[in-house]
Structure formats: C-alpha cells, structure tokens
Amino acid sequence: MKGGKLISSTMRLALVLALICGVIYPVVVTGIGQAFFPFQANGEMAQVNNATVGSYLIGQSTNNSHYLFNMRNDSASGVDPDITVASALAQAQVIHNSTNISLTYLDGLIHNNTRYSMFFFGTAYVDSLSLNIQIIDHFHSRIAVYGKIYDGLNTTGS
Amino acid sequence: MIGAGYLLITALVWAIIIGLAWGLSKYLKKVYENERTFLDKILNPLENLIYRILGIDGDRDMGWKEYFLSLFAFNVFTAAISFVILTYQGVLPLNPMKFPGMSWSLAFNTATSFSSNTNLQHYGGGSTLSYLSQMVGIQFLQFTSAASGVVVAVAIFRGFAGRRGEGRNLGNFYTDMVRTMTRVLLPLTMILAVLLIGLGVPQSLGGYSLVKTLSGSFELIKVGPISSLVSIMQLGTNGGGYFGANSAYPFANPSPLTNYIELGGMMLLPTAMPFLFGRMLRMKNEGRTLLIASYGLYAIDLAIALIPVTALGAGMETRLGGFSTVLYTVTTTAFTTGSVNTNLAAMHPLVIMAALMGMMIQATPGGLGVGAMYMLMYILITVFIVGLMAGRTPEYLGAKITANDVKLAVIAFLAHPIIILAPTALAYALGAVHAIGLGTGPVGFTQILYEYTSAAANNGSDFLGTAGNTVFFNVSTGIVMWAGRFIPIFIMLAMAGRMLEKKRSTEVALRTDNLIFPAILIVSILILAVLTFFPFLAVGPILMHLEGIKNAL
C-alpha cells in the first residue's frame, strides 16, 4: 500500500527532524554559547554596586531626567537604550545644570562612548544606560542623588 | 541623495555575498549530486540511521507527483506537531514563564505561517511563547520550511537539466530533505548562531529575569534561545522573530555589525541558487541569467526606496540609522524573508511600495529555493512572449515550450494576484477590516493589501501584528499562506516533470545565456507585475505618497 507507506515515512521524518532541529540544535547552541560567551549569552547584564540593574542592550526610562540620560521612546522596538549624540549633548546640559558635573566631563564621556550606525559614519549614537552607569559609578560618593540610587540598588524588597 | 559611503557599503555587501554564494554553490552541487565531501565520514552513518528509521530506500528516484505528495504530507505533519505544541504549551515542559496555550485560530495561523516559510506573526513572541514553543513550534518549522524550499528548487533544477542516462526522475525527497538539514542548514546555522552569540545575541534556557532598574522600578529581561532562532530565521529566509519587534529588538539585533551579518545571512542561500542552477545544468551562463535578472530587480526596488529616505526617523532604531533600516526593509521583502528591523507604519510610502513590489514579484531574488522557481516561471512566460514577437516556437534550454507549458506557467503566475486580491476584497466586504479599527482610506487599504501580499508571498512582514489576531485574519491569512506556498510549487514541479520528458535540441532559437536576455526578462517581469498590481498600488501607497506631498504644500 503505497499511500500508507508515504504517510508513515513522512510522519517519521517530521518527528525525527523535530527532535534534531527543535531540541538538539538549540540545546547544543545553548551549551556552546554558555561555555564560550556567558556574558553575551545571558543578555549582557549590567552591574552597579554588585546588584544587577538590567541589560546593556535594553534601555531604561528614568523618572529623573535632571540627573540621568533618558532613552528615546519613538524607536521601533521601544526598548533600545541608544540615543543620538546630538540628543545626548542636549541632555548633558540639563544634567550639568542640576548637578554641577562639568560639561567637559560629560561631553568627554559621550565622546568616548560614541559609536556609528555605519561603523565609521552615519548616525552617531551612545548607549544611555551605559552613560548612566558610568556616572553613578563615578559620582555616587560625591553627589547625593547618585549615592541614593547606588545604595538603593542593594536593598531588597519592592 | 544617497552618499557615496552608503553606496560603497551596499556594493561591498553584495560583492561579499555573491562571492560566498558562488563558493557555496560548488558545495551544494556536491551535496545534491551525491559527490564526496569532507563531511561524509561523520554524516553518512547519521543519515543512514535516519533512513533506517524512516524505512525508505534513499536511492529510489521519484516522479514529480510522488515528490510533491511526499513534500506536502511532510509539511502537513510538521505543521500538526507545531499546532499541538502551541495549543498545549501551558501544560508542556520548558515553560518557566508559565504562558498559557494559544487559541485554536492563532495556533492554526502560526503553524501554517511557519510551515509555509511565511512567518507572519499575529502574536508577540516574547510575551506569548514558552521556550518549547520557540524551539519546536517555531525553530523546527523554520528549518523544515527552508529545507522544503531548497529541495523543491533542486528537484525542479533536475527536471530542467533533464539529463538522460542519469535517471528520468526528480530525485528522492527523503534524501534531499535529510541532506539539506545535515549538510547545509544545520552546519550554517550553527556557525551563524555561535557568531551572533559572540556579538551579543542571547542564547539561554534559564528563564526571564526580573531586575531592579536604576530608577528603582522592575524590568523583565527576556532572554531565551534567541540566537539559534535568529540564525535560521535569516538563513532560511523565514523572518519570524523571537520578539514581536523582530530584528528591531536589541536582543535579536544588538549592533550595526549584527545587522549587516543578519542581512547577509538572509541573502546567502537564495543568491547561491542561481549558481547551483547553472552548475546542475552544466551551463553556468544560464545560472548567470537568473542572478542578473533577480539582482537587477532588487537594485530597482532599492532605488525606489532610497530616493526618499536615508536619514534616521521615528519608528527606526538609533543604532541602525536610516540607511541600514531602509536597506534591510527592501532586502527582507526582496528575498521574501519578512524579518523587520523597523516599525513599518512609520516608513515612507515609497519604501512600502518597494517592499510590496518585492513581494509581488517574488523573484528579486525571492525566498530560499522558491525565488529561483519563480524566476524560471517568468523565463517560460518571457520566452513565450519573445517567441510570439519573433514568430518562432518558443524554446528554453533546447526544449520546445508548448501551449500547455505556457498555460501552466501563467496559472502559477496568476495564482498570486488572485490569493492576494480576493481576500483583501473579502476582508472589507465582511467588515473584518473595520472590526480591527482600520478604515477604507489609503493608509488602511495599504495595511490590508500588505497583509495579504505578505501572506501570499510567504514573506511575513506585516503592519497588523497582534491586531491581526482575530478569527477572520488568522484563518484567512492561514489559507492564503498555504495556497501561496503549495499551488506554485505543485505547478512548477509538474513543469519540471514535463521538462524531463522533452527532447532537447542543440540548435538555439533564442539565446537565454547572454547578457541581453536578462534585460528582456527584467522588463517583462516589471510589465507583468505592473499590469497586474498597479491599480492596487495606486489606491494604496502611491495615493498615500501623493497625499503626503499635497499636505506638505
């Protein structure tokens, strides 16, 4: 019976490939990724004061835009942390006004973290979360508002 | 205007991909003509084990009907496995986020979508699917549908090659499918997946983690088996992302470098197909014809989209910028992949029009395997038209193209507009469009036209997203996706069966292996596509564009 044979063989092929492509393949790739690139494979998690505060790849909207750089909200994913350098420089002025951190420092920070959408030209951008973490790391013992964020990260509870 | 740097990068990407594809096609020919390769020692025992489990004789050649039926039955079973897992994921393992099962219509839509290489998504993966669903419900179908495209192309190439003395048939479906997995897709996706992990795409099975942010609020970090999915979604021209935001989501596409690697990933195998065609025919210039025609159309598409937009705008990702976003959008539709790195609703109407054109033509270069199949369909129609003009019997590859051959090719061609336009009209007539809050203006019409064009072309990029999760859109696009997939495959496999039987002459009436024929082919395809679709483009994106100009005045 030819039709029965075709059905039985194609069904078995589907099941065998479900096992190989759907289970073995992703599990093997996970094993390799976890062994060789644990930081990247787990989402490039960011730490401040020994507490995990998020992923460097995922932006955080801040409730205090006078002290921290804010992400943009009208991107495609809505969660990317990247802002244009022009936007970062404008935000640096606001942060300078409310904290007295020198513009030279802030502009230098932006400059050092600038990347380009076309590798060496195109849209110049910075990762807002990365800037914020560097500022908190640098100023938490000198500026009260950053100290509060820094200490708050290590307290449990909600 | 487009800067020189942008053009240089585009040229560089094309050159690298065409070079890699050329090299890969040498290896592919060995795989499908059973020549020795360096992987034999490891893979022969594994493949023989699989053949034993299937209980088949892998050396037995099949005619086109058996080849098609095997392919079709196989795809029904893969979709069924996925349907069951998606529906019952709530009680199945690997669900640390405790997501409930999908509704029957959404599971039907998702299973038909991924099994037909479409990857239209009426759900947001990051907040809907368990790890098991992402792996066996989604990634598994991304492999099998991609491999289905490849084996169809290979079987059709064998028919068109029609070499006597090497069997009168199209090959064995089971060995083609198994070898495509073990020797082509799995090795390539493993390499790409590990590379992408190194560049920041997560790959873990440890569950989402909740973290306290700098603002003291809580945020869910959605890590999972992302890299393994992204690599097959690109290499297999699938396009269905781990997240609703697809390749815009930073975890799926963290940097400009990953963006270009993923872009190249979706171009690689479809670009290798024309070379493989030339090699399997032992007529490399015939393969060159396919390549020039498809890349020529791709270039035209790109020019339409890049005239209005190269700057960063709303709805785009900052790290990718305007140019890369548009390049990706055109490429993902030209190769009918359907992954997106932008918010389509925010894109310029001309970018949307270029995207629609790619999906309406389907051979620019089109999806994996099927793009080359559509190009052969266009070639048959074109040699017929040219034959009429020259008053000679049309021929291709030395075989006479009869009236019945042309009828078949035209049926395959016309299936596409029918399954796009009929359900678009139906969606308005039954009030399904109104029910999801879209109107009859050019914006709403463009979104519905795009939805069915994307479904029929097995592309999968869409505007609707989770808004399309209604019984009407789930079921109607599900049917359109399978019709758009298997009707043309059925017809073109039948055509390959006919080509096998034809006597070949060495006298050539119309040369198809020179540099003039691809130009004729491009013009012919554009005329066919424009004649078929222009009225619908006119009341959709073209009207949108004109209204935009009027409002700016």
Interface residues (C-beta under 8 A of the other chain):
Chain A: K5 L6 I7 S8 S9 T10 M11 R12 L13 A14 L15 V16 L17 A18 I20 C21 G22 V23 Y25 P26 V27 V28 V29 T30 I32 G33 Q34 F36 F37 Q40 A41 N42 G43 E44 M45 V48 A51 T52 V53 G54 S55 L57 I58 Q60 S61 T62 N63 N64 L68 R72 D74 S75 A76 S77 G78 V79 D80 P81 D82 I83 T84 R115 Y116 S117 M118 F119 F121 G122 T123 Y125 L129 N132 I133 I136 I149 G152 L153 S158
Chain B: G5 Y6 I9 I50 I53 L54 G55 I56 E66 L69 S70 A73 F74 F77 T78 A80 I81 M135 V136 G137 Q139 F140 F143 T144 Y174 M177 V178 M181 L186 T189 M190 A193 V194 I197 G198 L199 G200 V201 P202 Q203 S204 L205 G206 S209 V211 K212 T213 L214 S215 G216 S217 F218 E219 I221 V223 P225 S227 S228 L229 I232 F243 A245 A248 Y249 P250 F251 P254 S255 P256 L257 L312 A314 G315 M316 E317 T318 R319 L320 G321 G322 F323 S324 V340 N341 T342 N343 A346
